[in-house]
Amino acid sequence: MNYGKALAMGEQYEKAVDVLEQAKQFLNTTIIETALGDSYKALKKDNKSESAYQHAGDMIPSRFYPYYLLANLYEESDQHKKAVSI
């Protein structure tokens, strides 16, 4: 998980996705899902990014950060109604 997050922060998104997807097989946390969302977003895979952010939000609904990332994704992709609903 930490290595995958470090790769994402280092803008090595393809490798980060590979490592984070492997990490999900052993432990799945909001950190993994948000890092996956960030990596997919950088790779212009908005559907996968949306799914990862939504999954992170569903894991612990009281946390705002995944929903903030999801709203930003919607806003940046001109999906204003979805952004407002978040």
N, C-alpha and C positions, 0 to 999 in steps of 0.2 A: 504494500500500500504506500509506504513512504517513498520508495523508489519511483513508483508510478507518478505520485504527486510531484516529486522533484523533477521528473522528466517533463511533466506538463508545465511546471513553473519555468523550466529551461527552454520552453517552446519546441520541444522534441515531441510533437503531438502524436505522430504515427506510432512511435515506440511507446509513448505513454499509454495510448489506447490498448496496445497489446499487453503491456504489463498490468494495467488496471483490470482488464477483462479477465486475466488469469487470477489476479488477487480476489476477484469476486467469487471465484469458485471455493475459496477457503474462508473468506470473511467479507461481508458486504456491509459497508457503513455509508453514512451520508458523505463522508470525506471522499470515498471512492466514487460515488455517484456524481458529486459536484465536479470532481476533477475530470471524470469522463465527459460530463456535460461541457465543461470548458474546452476540453480537447476536441470533441466533436464540433463544437461551435467554431473553433479556429480552423478546422478542416472543412468548414462549410457544409456539414452534415446536420442541418437544423432539426430534422425529424428525430435523429438519435440523440441530439443534445436535449431537445424537449423531453424526450422519454426519460433520460437520465435525471434531469432536474426534477421532473414530476415524481419519479421514484424516490428521490432523496426527500422531497417534501412529504410524500406519503409515509415514509419510514418514521418520521417524527414531526407530525403536523404542527406542533407548537413552535417549531423553528421557522424563522422568517427568511433566512438566507437563501435556501433553495428557491423559494417563491420569488424573491427579489431577482435572482438570476434568470428565472423563467420569464418574469415580467420584462426584464431587459432584453432577453432574446426576442420576445414578441414585439417589443417596441422597435428594435433594430431591424426586424424583418417586416415592418409595416403592418403588423397585425394588432392595430391599436385597440380594437374591441376586446381581444383576448388579454392584452396588457392591462386594460382598465379593470377587467373582471378579476384579475389576480389581486 
